[in-house]
Amino acid sequence: MEYMFKYDVYGKVENKEIKILELIPIKRRYVIKLKDDEVSSAKQLIDLLNHGTTVSVQN
């Protein structure tokens, strides 16, 4: 899945990594490595952020 966070900031979860590409004001690339058990939660969080949804998280 690929997401546009805002304007020219794009992200996707792929191969146990969150990859973020920022095009403005300068081109930057970020990679956040995930453990196997974190991939599903990362995808869910990014999907919620992409749709502007807020949720209450309980530990």
N, C-alpha and C positions, 0 to 999 in steps of 0.2 A: 504494500500500500504506500502511496505517496501522498503527501499533504502539503498544502500551502498554508503556512501559519499566518502571515500577514505580508502584504505587498510582495516583496521579492525575497521572502525567506521560505525555503522549502525543506521538508524533512521526510524521511522514510525509515522504517524499521526493516533491516535486511541482514541476514546472516548473523544474528545475535549482536547487532550494532544499531544504534540510532545515528543516522547520517543527516546532518543539517547543512544546508547550503544557503549562505546569505549573499545576495548580489549587490545590495545597496547599503551603506554608502561605498563600501569596497567589497570585492569578492572574498569571502571567507568560507572555509569548510571545517566543520566540527564532526568528530566521531566519538560516540559514547559507547563503550563496550559493555555488553550485558552478560550476565550469567544465564544459563539455560532456563532457570525457573523465573527469570525476570522478563523474558521476551513478551509473554502474553500481557502482563500488567503494563509494560511500556506501550504496547500497541493500543491498549484500552485508554491509557492516559492521553496519548497523542490524539486519539479519536475524539475524546471528550474536549480537549483544548481546541481542536479544529472546529468543533461545532458550538463552541462557546458555552458548554455545559459546566455547571458547578455541582460538585457533589461533596457530601460530608464523609470524610474518611475516618474510620475508627480503627484503632490499633488493638 
